[in-house]
């Protein structure tokens, strides 16, 4: 794992649990599903992929569980919270087909912030189908903070109680007792006594799972492999007892804090290495850094600006705003649907919310974007991070679709910056829009320029693009970060004697109609370029061209978009090459459009 850039801390915390699961259950016959991608690396090592584990960074193993990759991965881990739903589906399918395999799903306390987990648990309790849900609790959300009170104790007594709870005889006794109390009319009283007694011996939140219909066992020490095996063996032996939740307590720092090599490697992965100097930190300056700086500048001038952040992890860049305005920063975790409607409520209350969500995670909140924001014209400002290709995170966190699904909304203003200065301008612009929702996207990774001054912006005219360079032969109209690759293509084509116009669209909705007509009037060839799926910026341009009659004239237009497939993990430059979005690909498309196919092929060799 030290050879990859993947964070291994979470997987180290579940090493004993992973070993115990594979010792008790017999995959791939028994199905083992995971919610959290970062907890699956020990699982991959134990299922025949140890020799390839270093290839997760590029051109190798998937960063998540993947059924095409291994039969030990019955279902792909997505953005968390899907394993209980998928596991329940497999359990119902097993029952209908008369099979006997065991279904095990592993969730984390991070994913318990997502509503789908509770929907699935409630449904599992209703269907009463046999399955095992293991809650890997790293003490982040189910327990009090250290300064608020003591953590749940995992003592010899609680360990014994967990073993008793999981035993077949205790479960059978409990089921018989329920049946008897139903017959004599005391079921409700007995249920209350049972709930109270279990609440007394269990930790905070234990009765919640019981109310959802899952039999709760725990807490269990996630680093005591003997206890884990004992409890899981008891659970595996239960037949026709319905869904079970095993609450396992783990420590993420275990195995790291006392190992200088691992601790140093982890800090380096997280960008916290003590050897970093100022120059190296500046070199890694990202779009998120500039976004937060611009947002802080706006918030210092406008007391109504607040931020809502959702997603699996919060980037370190956002700590600047949180530290500066602790009462105006709301991190809701993996609760994107709530984040969107919460932002709408903040707006209705007279504030100016910036809702910060990675592109791939915004997909889960689309219904709320449509009905709770856009349909009501509520001015929520969506900052869509990790837009486009995301390198080693591959298709799972790829932000390919936001241009398409946001630009089809009637009231949404949709824009994308071509560099960090434009990003700051769009933050300032969004802060001043008060009559409708607006969104802007920016990519993961380093900024374009080398100017390390604090980012602050000026508002720009809505629906106004700009021409960056003029030529007479071909026009390249870029959207967002692809403007930079259009400039690279222009440099390549200029060496071949081709004069190229490069324009920055800035807006997908509303389009700069004047700019589009100008490009069509002055050029015979036009190429639009975007780092998004089919149906996005290029489709809006095509719609306008068709209705405006531009396609009936001399203009020859070609769109360059992401291909209609998922691009697997690789380096960012390799992904751009696979997608056909590099400066060389754009230049080759222009040459082909001009009929200079031989030069286009030579350029790509």
Secondary structure per residue as TSV (DSSP state, phi and psi in degrees):
chain	resnum	aa	ss	phi	psi
A	1	X	-	360.0	-25.4
A	2	X	T	-66.6	-20.2
A	3	X	T	-81.5	-12.6
A	4	X	S	-100.7	169.3
A	5	X	S	-102.0	15.3
A	6	X	S	-81.9	143.2
A	7	X	-	-74.4	123.7
A	8	X	-	-105.1	0.6
A	9	X	H	-60.6	-45.3
A	10	X	H	-65.3	-36.4
A	11	X	H	-70.7	-34.3
A	12	X	H	-62.0	-35.9
A	13	X	H	-66.9	-26.3
A	14	X	T	-108.3	18.7
A	15	X	H	-60.9	-50.4
A	16	X	H	-63.3	-40.3
A	17	X	H	-62.9	-42.7
A	18	X	H	-62.5	-43.5
A	19	X	H	-62.0	-44.0
A	20	X	H	-63.9	-41.3
A	21	X	H	-60.9	-47.6
A	22	X	H	-72.3	-22.9
A	23	X	H	-72.9	-39.6
A	24	X	H	-86.1	-43.8
A	25	X	S	-99.3	152.8
A	26	X	-	-112.9	77.9
A	27	X	T	-72.3	149.4
A	28	X	T	-88.4	2.0
A	29	X	T	-63.8	-53.3
A	30	X	S	-75.9	143.9
A	31	X	E	-100.2	123.8
A	32	X	E	-115.0	118.1
A	33	X	E	-116.6	146.2
A	34	X	E	-124.6	145.5
A	35	X	S	-90.7	-50.3
A	36	X	-	-93.2	118.7
A	37	X	G	-58.2	-42.5
A	38	X	G	-69.8	-6.1
A	39	X	G	-99.6	4.4
A	40	X	-	-98.8	-0.8
A	41	X	H	-69.2	-37.5
A	42	X	H	-64.5	-37.6
A	43	X	H	-60.3	-42.3
A	44	X	H	-64.0	-41.4
A	45	X	I	-63.2	-40.5
A	46	X	I	-75.5	-11.8
A	47	X	I	-113.5	37.9
A	48	X	I	85.3	15.4
A	49	X	I	-116.8	17.2
A	50	X	G	-60.3	-42.8
A	51	X	G	-66.1	-20.1
A	52	X	G	-107.4	5.8
A	53	X	G	-62.8	-28.6
A	54	X	G	-73.3	-9.6
A	55	X	G	-90.4	5.1
A	56	X	G	-65.5	-21.2
A	57	X	G	-67.8	-38.7
A	58	X	S	-163.7	142.3
A	59	X	S	51.9	40.4
A	60	X	S	-154.0	-133.9
A	61	X	S	-62.7	147.7
A	62	X	-	-68.3	147.8
A	63	X	S	-71.8	-14.2
A	64	X	S	-120.8	176.8
A	65	X	-	-68.8	142.1
A	66	X	-	-146.8	117.6
A	67	X	T	-62.5	-40.4
A	68	X	T	-61.0	-26.0
A	69	X	T	-78.6	-38.3
A	70	X	-	-154.9	141.7
A	71	X	T	-70.6	-12.4
A	72	X	T	-79.7	-6.6
A	73	X	-	-109.5	90.1
A	74	X	S	-71.6	-18.2
A	75	X	S	-153.1	142.9
A	76	X	-	-75.1	131.7
A	77	X	-	-74.8	124.7
A	78	X	-	-96.8	-123.8
A	79	X	S	-94.2	24.5
A	80	X	S	91.7	160.1
A	81	X	S	72.9	8.4
A	82	X	-	-101.3	-12.2
A	83	X	H	-70.7	-35.1
A	84	X	H	-68.8	-41.5
A	85	X	H	-61.9	-49.2
A	86	X	H	-65.5	-40.2
A	87	X	H	-63.8	-40.2
A	88	X	H	-63.8	-41.1
A	89	X	H	-59.1	-41.8
A	90	X	H	-67.2	-36.9
A	91	X	H	-65.9	-42.9
A	92	X	H	-65.0	-42.2
A	93	X	H	-61.7	-40.9
A	94	X	H	-59.7	-46.2
A	95	X	H	-63.9	-41.4
A	96	X	H	-68.7	-29.4
A	97	X	H	-91.4	-1.6
A	98	X	T	72.1	28.7
A	99	X	-	-94.3	178.5
A	100	X	-	-132.9	7.8
A	101	X	-	-64.8	152.5
A	102	X	-	-89.9	145.7
A	103	X	E	-114.2	123.2
A	104	X	E	-124.2	126.6
A	105	X	E	-121.1	138.2
A	106	X	E	-114.6	118.6
A	107	X	E	-115.3	162.5
A	108	X	E	-114.9	164.8
A	109	X	T	-68.4	-18.6
A	110	X	T	-67.4	-40.1
A	111	X	G	-76.3	-14.1
A	112	X	G	-72.0	-4.1
A	113	X	G	-82.6	-11.2
A	114	X	S	-93.7	136.5
A	115	X	H	-65.3	-28.8
A	116	X	H	-60.5	-32.6
A	117	X	H	-59.4	-44.4
A	118	X	H	-74.5	-33.5
A	119	X	H	-60.2	-45.0
A	120	X	H	-68.0	-42.1
A	121	X	H	-64.1	-42.7
A	122	X	H	-61.4	-39.1
A	123	X	H	-70.0	-37.2
A	124	X	H	-63.0	-41.8
A	125	X	H	-64.3	-35.6
A	126	X	H	-69.2	-45.6
A	127	X	H	-75.5	-22.8
A	128	X	T	57.9	34.2
A	129	X	-	-86.7	145.1
A	130	X	-	-66.3	122.0
A	131	X	E	-162.9	159.3
A	132	X	E	-117.3	123.0
A	133	X	E	-107.9	120.5
A	134	X	E	-105.9	117.4
A	135	X	E	-92.1	107.7
A	136	X	E	-84.7	102.0
A	137	X	E	-100.6	108.1
A	138	X	-	-92.1	23.1
A	139	X	S	66.9	29.5
A	140	X	S	-94.9	-31.6
A	141	X	S	-130.7	-22.8
A	142	X	S	-91.8	-6.5
A	143	X	S	-125.2	158.8
A	144	X	-	-63.4	152.0
A	145	X	-	-68.1	157.1
A	146	X	T	-55.5	-41.7
A	147	X	T	-74.4	-13.1
A	148	X	T	-94.4	-19.7
A	149	X	S	163.9	177.8
A	150	X	-	-74.3	152.9
A	151	X	-	-78.5	161.5
A	152	X	-	-62.6	131.2
A	153	X	-	-83.9	135.9
A	154	X	-	-110.6	85.6
A	155	X	-	-99.2	-179.7
A	156	X	H	-61.4	-35.3
A	157	X	H	-66.3	-47.7
A	158	X	H	-65.3	-33.6
A	159	X	H	-64.5	-42.7
A	160	X	H	-64.7	-42.2
A	161	X	H	-63.2	-38.7
A	162	X	H	-63.6	-40.7
A	163	X	H	-65.2	-38.6
A	164	X	H	-65.3	-44.8
A	165	X	H	-59.5	-35.5
A	166	X	H	-85.4	-8.1
A	167	X	-	-71.1	147.7
A	168	X	H	-64.8	-39.5
A	169	X	H	-65.7	-40.5
A	170	X	H	-66.0	-42.3
A	171	X	H	-62.9	-43.2
A	172	X	H	-65.6	-40.2
A	173	X	H	-61.3	-41.3
A	174	X	H	-65.8	-40.5
A	175	X	H	-67.3	-39.0
A	176	X	H	-65.4	-41.5
A	177	X	H	-61.4	-40.2
A	178	X	H	-62.1	-42.2
A	179	X	H	-65.0	-41.1
A	180	X	H	-66.0	-45.3
A	181	X	H	-65.0	-31.6
A	182	X	H	-64.2	-40.3
A	183	X	H	-68.9	-33.3
A	184	X	T	-98.1	7.9
A	185	X	T	78.1	19.9
A	186	X	-	-117.7	24.8
A	187	X	H	-64.1	-43.9
A	188	X	H	-64.2	-43.3
A	189	X	H	-63.8	-44.4
A	190	X	H	-63.8	-37.9
A	191	X	H	-63.9	-39.5
A	192	X	H	-66.5	-41.4
A	193	X	H	-63.2	-42.9
A	194	X	H	-62.7	-43.7
A	195	X	H	-64.1	-43.0
A	196	X	H	-64.3	-43.7
A	197	X	H	-64.4	-41.9
A	198	X	H	-70.7	-32.6
A	199	X	H	-65.9	-30.8
A	200	X	H	-70.1	-37.0
A	201	X	H	-93.6	-18.8
A	202	X	S	-95.1	168.4
A	203	X	-	-79.8	178.2
A	204	X	T	-59.4	135.6
A	205	X	T	93.2	-8.9
A	206	X	H	-62.7	-42.5
A	207	X	H	-70.1	-20.6
A	208	X	H	-59.1	-45.9
A	209	X	H	-67.3	-35.6
A	210	X	H	-64.1	-40.6
A	211	X	H	-64.4	-30.8
A	212	X	T	-76.9	-10.0
A	213	X	T	103.8	9.9
A	214	X	-	-101.6	137.9
A	215	X	E	-78.5	117.7
A	216	X	E	-88.2	132.5
A	217	X	E	-129.4	127.3
A	218	X	E	148.5	-179.2
A	219	X	E	-79.6	153.7
A	220	X	E	-119.9	137.8
A	221	X	E	-68.8	113.1
A	222	X	T	-72.4	-4.2
A	223	X	T	-113.6	6.7
A	224	X	-	-105.2	96.9
A	225	X	H	-67.4	-30.0
A	226	X	H	-64.7	-45.7
A	227	X	H	-63.9	-41.4
A	228	X	H	-60.5	-46.7
A	229	X	H	-64.5	-42.2
A	230	X	H	-59.3	-49.4
A	231	X	H	-65.4	-45.1
A	232	X	H	-67.0	-34.8
A	233	X	H	-64.3	-40.7
A	234	X	H	-63.3	-43.9
A	235	X	H	-64.6	-41.3
A	236	X	H	-65.7	-25.3
A	237	X	H	-82.2	-10.9
A	238	X	-	-76.3	131.7
A	239	X	-	-120.2	138.7
A	240	X	S	56.2	39.3
A	241	X	-	-112.0	3.3
A	242	X	-	81.0	-170.4
A	243	X	E	-75.2	143.3
A	244	X	E	-125.6	138.1
A	245	X	E	-113.3	122.2
A	246	X	E	-104.5	117.5
A	247	X	E	-92.7	111.7
A	248	X	E	-112.3	129.0
A	249	X	E	-98.8	124.8
A	250	X	-	-128.6	165.1
A	251	X	-	-120.9	120.8
A	252	X	T	-66.5	-29.4
A	253	X	T	-83.5	-4.6
A	254	X	T	-64.9	130.5
A	255	X	T	87.0	-10.2
A	256	X	T	-104.2	-46.5
A	257	X	T	-65.2	-26.8
A	258	X	T	-101.5	10.1
A	259	X	-	-123.2	99.3
A	260	X	H	-56.3	-36.0
A	261	X	H	-65.3	-47.6
A	262	X	H	-67.6	-39.7
A	263	X	H	-64.5	-42.2
A	264	X	H	-65.1	-41.0
A	265	X	H	-65.0	-39.9
A	266	X	H	-66.1	-43.5
A	267	X	H	-62.7	-36.8
A	268	X	H	-66.8	-39.4
A	269	X	H	-62.6	-38.4
A	270	X	T	-85.3	2.6
A	271	X	T	75.3	27.2
A	272	X	-	-114.7	15.9
A	273	X	-	-60.9	133.4
A	274	X	T	-69.0	-14.5
A	275	X	T	-83.6	-6.3
A	276	X	-	-63.5	133.1
A	277	X	-	-106.7	177.4
A	278	X	H	-61.9	-40.0
A	279	X	H	-63.1	-42.4
A	280	X	H	-68.2	-35.7
A	281	X	H	-66.4	-39.7
A	282	X	H	-64.5	-37.2
A	283	X	H	-62.4	-28.8
A	284	X	T	-95.5	17.4
A	285	X	-	-59.2	128.8
A	286	X	B	-113.1	170.3
A	287	X	H	-60.7	-36.9
A	288	X	H	-63.6	-37.4
A	289	X	H	-57.9	-47.6
A	290	X	H	-67.6	-39.4
A	291	X	H	-59.5	-47.5
A	292	X	H	-66.4	-40.0
A	293	X	H	-61.1	-43.6
A	294	X	H	-65.6	-37.8
A	295	X	H	-68.5	-39.4
A	296	X	H	-61.9	-42.0
A	297	X	H	-59.3	-43.9
A	298	X	H	-66.6	-41.5
A	299	X	H	-67.2	-29.0
A	300	X	H	-69.1	-24.4
A	301	X	H	-96.2	-22.2
A	302	X	-	-129.4	108.1
A	303	X	T	-70.2	-11.0
A	304	X	T	-87.0	-8.0
A	305	X	E	-74.9	128.1
A	306	X	E	-132.2	163.7
A	307	X	E	-126.8	144.0
A	308	X	E	-123.8	123.8
A	309	X	E	-115.6	134.9
A	310	X	E	-136.7	154.3
A	311	X	S	138.2	178.4
A	312	X	S	-68.7	-43.4
A	313	X	S	-137.2	149.3
A	314	X	-	-97.3	126.9
A	315	X	-	-64.5	148.7
A	316	X	G	-61.7	-26.7
A	317	X	G	-57.9	-34.9
A	318	X	G	-74.1	-10.3
A	319	X	H	-64.2	-26.5
A	320	X	H	-60.7	-46.2
A	321	X	H	-70.3	-42.3
A	322	X	H	-60.6	-41.3
A	323	X	H	-70.9	-35.3
A	324	X	H	-76.3	-37.6
A	325	X	-	-131.2	70.1
A	326	X	G	-61.0	-27.7
A	327	X	G	-86.0	-3.7
A	328	X	G	-119.2	14.3
A	329	X	E	-120.2	122.0
A	330	X	E	-123.4	108.9
A	331	X	E	-99.7	110.1
A	332	X	E	-97.7	2.5
A	333	X	E	71.2	-148.1
A	334	X	S	-83.4	59.7
A	335	X	-	-135.3	63.5
A	336	X	H	-64.7	-39.0
A	337	X	H	-60.8	-46.4
A	338	X	H	-61.3	-41.1
A	339	X	H	-58.8	-42.1
A	340	X	H	-67.6	-49.3
A	341	X	H	-70.0	-35.3
A	342	X	H	-58.9	-42.5
A	343	X	H	-63.9	-40.0
A	344	X	H	-62.1	-40.3
A	345	X	H	-64.9	-41.0
A	346	X	H	-60.2	-40.7
A	347	X	H	-65.1	-44.3
A	348	X	H	-62.5	-25.4
A	349	X	T	-83.6	2.5
A	350	X	T	100.1	6.1
A	351	X	-	-98.5	173.4
A	352	X	E	-119.0	86.4
A	353	X	E	-79.8	136.8
A	354	X	E	-103.9	114.7
A	355	X	E	-96.7	110.3
A	356	X	E	-101.7	112.7
A	357	X	E	-141.9	132.4
A	358	X	E	-59.0	146.9
A	359	X	H	-51.9	-48.3
A	360	X	H	-66.0	-27.0
A	361	X	H	-86.1	-23.6
A	362	X	H	-65.0	-24.6
A	363	X	G	-56.0	-34.7
A	364	X	G	-72.5	-16.0
A	365	X	G	-110.2	19.4
A	366	X	H	-64.4	-37.4
A	367	X	H	-60.4	-39.8
A	368	X	H	-69.2	-36.4
A	369	X	I	-61.0	-42.1
A	370	X	I	-68.4	-57.5
A	371	X	I	-88.3	-33.8
A	372	X	I	-92.0	-13.3
A	373	X	I	-123.9	-67.0
A	374	X	I	-66.8	-46.1
A	375	X	T	-60.9	-30.9
A	376	X	T	-95.9	3.8
A	377	X	T	52.8	40.5
A	378	X	-	-84.1	127.4
A	379	X	-	-75.0	79.8
A	380	X	-	-98.8	137.8
A	381	X	E	-106.3	107.9
A	382	X	E	-90.5	118.7
A	383	X	E	-100.1	106.9
A	384	X	E	-96.1	107.0
A	385	X	E	-92.1	169.8
A	386	X	E	50.2	43.7
A	387	X	E	-79.6	142.2
A	388	X	B	84.3	-153.7
A	389	X	-	-75.0	145.2
A	390	X	-	-127.7	25.8
A	391	X	G	63.8	-122.6
A	392	X	G	-68.5	-13.7
A	393	X	G	-82.4	-5.3
A	394	X	G	56.3	-147.5
A	395	X	G	-73.0	-19.1
A	396	X	G	-64.8	-39.2
A	397	X	S	-115.1	14.9
A	398	X	-	-66.1	130.3
A	399	X	B	-96.2	68.4
A	400	X	-	-90.2	-20.6
A	401	X	S	-111.8	-6.2
A	402	X	H	-66.2	-34.5
A	403	X	H	-59.7	-44.2
A	404	X	H	-66.7	-50.8
A	405	X	H	-80.9	-16.9
A	406	X	H	-88.6	-34.5
A	407	X	H	-76.5	-12.4
A	408	X	T	-85.5	-3.9
A	409	X	S	-82.9	131.5
A	410	X	T	-58.3	-36.0
A	411	X	T	-103.8	-0.3
A	412	X	-	-84.7	131.6
A	413	X	E	-89.6	128.7
A	414	X	E	-124.2	121.6
A	415	X	E	-141.9	164.1
A	416	X	E	-150.9	133.4
A	417	X	-	-84.1	149.1
A	418	X	S	-91.3	-16.1
A	419	X	S	-159.5	-176.4
A	420	X	H	-68.9	-31.1
A	421	X	H	-67.0	-43.0
A	422	X	H	-65.2	-34.4
A	423	X	H	-62.2	-45.6
A	424	X	H	-62.0	-38.8
A	425	X	H	-63.5	-37.1
A	426	X	H	-74.8	-29.6
A	427	X	H	-64.0	-44.9
A	428	X	H	-63.9	-38.4
A	429	X	H	-65.2	-47.0
A	430	X	H	-61.9	-35.7
A	431	X	H	-65.0	-22.1
A	432	X	T	-101.7	-0.5
A	433	X	-	-87.9	119.8
A	434	X	-	-127.1	9.2
A	435	X	S	-120.7	1.0
A	436	X	S	-168.0	164.7
A	437	X	-	-76.6	157.3
A	438	X	E	-144.0	149.0
A	439	X	E	-138.4	150.4
A	440	X	E	-142.4	146.1
A	441	X	E	-115.0	150.3
A	442	X	E	-146.9	153.0
A	443	X	E	-81.3	164.7
A	444	X	S	-76.9	148.1
A	445	X	S	112.1	-170.4
A	446	X	B	-74.6	153.1
A	447	X	-	-74.5	171.4
A	448	X	S	-79.6	-49.9
A	449	X	-	-85.3	176.6
A	450	X	-	-112.0	5.5
A	451	X	-	-79.5	119.3
A	452	X	-	-102.6	21.4
A	453	X	S	-72.4	158.6
A	454	X	-	-61.3	132.4
A	455	X	-	-77.6	128.2
A	456	X	-	-147.6	146.6
A	457	X	-	-124.4	172.7
A	458	X	-	-122.0	141.5
A	459	X	-	-60.4	144.9
A	460	X	-	-114.9	159.0
A	461	X	-	-70.0	132.0
A	462	X	T	-62.9	131.6
A	463	X	T	74.3	25.5
A	464	X	-	-118.7	113.6
A	465	X	-	-91.1	-170.3
A	466	X	E	-154.8	152.0
A	467	X	E	-93.5	127.0
A	468	X	E	-95.5	-32.3
A	469	X	E	-151.9	145.3
A	470	X	-	-114.6	142.3
A	471	X	-	-154.2	173.1
A	472	X	S	-110.9	-10.5
A	473	X	S	-93.2	-50.5
A	474	X	E	-137.4	143.9
A	475	X	E	-111.5	130.3
A	476	X	E	-111.3	118.5
A	477	X	E	-109.9	104.8
A	478	X	E	-97.4	151.7
A	479	X	-	-123.3	124.1
A	480	X	T	70.4	-141.6
A	481	X	T	-63.9	-18.8
A	482	X	H	-71.7	-10.6
A	483	X	H	-59.5	-37.1
A	484	X	H	-64.0	-38.0
A	485	X	H	-73.2	-27.8
A	486	X	H	-65.2	-39.3
A	487	X	H	-65.4	-36.4
A	488	X	H	-66.0	-40.0
A	489	X	H	-64.1	-39.1
A	490	X	H	-61.0	-40.7
A	491	X	H	-62.9	-41.5
A	492	X	H	-65.2	-42.3
A	493	X	H	-72.0	-30.5
A	494	X	H	-63.6	-29.4
A	495	X	T	-69.8	-17.9
A	496	X	T	-101.2	10.2
A	497	X	T	81.2	17.5
A	498	X	-	-103.2	126.0
A	499	X	-	-92.9	126.5
A	500	X	E	-124.0	134.9
A	501	X	E	-93.2	133.4
A	502	X	E	-119.7	126.4
A	503	X	E	-124.0	145.9
A	504	X	E	-102.8	111.7
A	505	X	-	-66.3	-36.2
A	506	X	-	65.0	-51.6
A	507	X	E	-114.6	134.4
A	508	X	E	-91.5	-31.5
A	509	X	E	-151.0	118.1
A	510	X	S	-77.6	148.1
A	511	X	-	-71.7	152.7
A	512	X	-	-83.6	90.1
A	513	X	H	-63.8	-38.4
A	514	X	H	-61.8	-42.9
A	515	X	H	-64.5	-42.6
A	516	X	H	-62.3	-43.9
A	517	X	H	-65.6	-37.2
A	518	X	H	-63.8	-43.7
A	519	X	H	-64.0	-39.6
A	520	X	H	-68.9	-35.8
A	521	X	H	-69.7	-35.3
A	522	X	H	-98.6	-3.4
A	523	X	-	-138.6	153.9
A	524	X	S	-97.2	-15.2
A	525	X	E	-131.7	130.9
A	526	X	E	-135.8	134.3
A	527	X	E	-126.6	127.1
A	528	X	E	-100.6	141.4
A	529	X	E	-133.1	129.7
A	530	X	-	-148.9	151.7
A	531	X	S	-99.1	64.9
A	532	X	S	-154.1	173.3
A	533	X	-	-77.9	171.0
A	534	X	T	-57.9	140.6
A	535	X	T	101.1	3.7
A	536	X	S	-98.5	-128.9
A	537	X	H	-58.0	-48.5
A	538	X	H	-59.0	-36.1
A	539	X	H	-68.6	-36.9
A	540	X	H	-67.0	-38.7
A	541	X	H	-63.4	-44.5
A	542	X	H	-61.7	-41.2
A	543	X	H	-60.2	-45.5
A	544	X	H	-65.7	-45.5
A	545	X	H	-57.8	-42.7
A	546	X	H	-65.0	-45.9
A	547	X	H	-71.6	-30.0
A	548	X	H	-86.2	-5.0
A	549	X	T	79.3	10.4
A	550	X	G	-66.8	-31.2
A	551	X	G	-76.1	-8.5
A	552	X	G	-84.6	-10.8
A	553	X	T	-102.3	-140.9
A	554	X	T	-84.5	-17.4
A	555	X	-	-68.3	134.0
A	556	X	E	-111.4	121.1
A	557	X	E	-120.2	138.7
A	558	X	E	-133.8	133.5
A	559	X	E	-96.4	143.1
A	560	X	E	-119.0	117.7
A	561	X	-	-133.7	177.1
A	562	X	-	-65.3	143.8
A	563	X	-	-64.4	158.9
A	564	X	S	-82.3	54.8
A	565	X	S	-158.4	168.8
A	566	X	-	-86.5	132.4
A	567	X	-	-96.5	121.1
A	568	X	-	-71.0	168.0
A	569	X	S	-64.1	139.9
A	570	X	-	-168.3	-176.3
A	571	X	-	-70.3	156.5
A	572	X	H	-55.5	-41.7
A	573	X	H	-66.5	-37.3
A	574	X	H	-67.2	-39.7
A	575	X	H	-64.2	-41.5
A	576	X	H	-62.3	-38.3
A	577	X	H	-66.5	-43.0
A	578	X	H	-61.3	-38.2
A	579	X	H	-77.9	-13.0
A	580	X	T	75.2	35.1
A	581	X	-	-116.8	11.5
A	582	X	S	-77.3	167.5
A	583	X	H	-58.7	-36.6
A	584	X	H	-64.8	-41.1
A	585	X	H	-65.9	-40.2
A	586	X	H	-65.1	-43.8
A	587	X	H	-63.1	-40.7
A	588	X	H	-64.5	-37.4
A	589	X	H	-63.6	-40.6
A	590	X	H	-63.5	-43.2
A	591	X	H	-63.2	-41.6
A	592	X	H	-63.3	-38.8
A	593	X	H	-65.2	-32.4
A	594	X	T	-82.3	-3.1
A	595	X	T	84.1	14.0
A	596	X	-	-103.4	64.4
A	597	X	H	-66.4	-37.0
A	598	X	H	-62.3	-42.6
A	599	X	H	-67.9	-32.9
A	600	X	H	-64.2	-43.8
A	601	X	H	-65.4	-40.7
A	602	X	H	-63.5	-36.6
A	603	X	H	-65.6	-31.5
A	604	X	H	-88.9	-7.0
A	605	X	-	-81.9	360.0
